[in-house]
Amino acid sequence: MRIEMYVSENNEGTSEPYWLILDPKQNMSCCPYQLAGQITGPYFSRESATAHLKNRHYEFSKNAIVYCMSGYWSKEYKHAIKNGT
């Protein structure tokens, strides 16, 4: 499958950026399934992630934030960003 998307060039100093909504909850057991439920995304601009968080604020706790991550170590994502494919 091939997809095309716009990735924001406002990268916050991060190589191959993408954004996640992180909603920390108590996770004493370090259960990966609980951790996965605390992450929403990816988004390809801070604006789109922020809009989702704002528009669906009732789905998230008051501690939810938008966080910029780097896809630097993903060869496929890095290639797509560098080559526009």
Buried (B, 14 or more C-beta within 10 A) or exposed (E): EEEEEEBBEEBEEEEBBBBBBBBEEEEEEEEEEEEEEBEBBBBBBBEBBBEBBEEEEEEBEEEBEBBBBBBEEEEEBBEBBEEEE
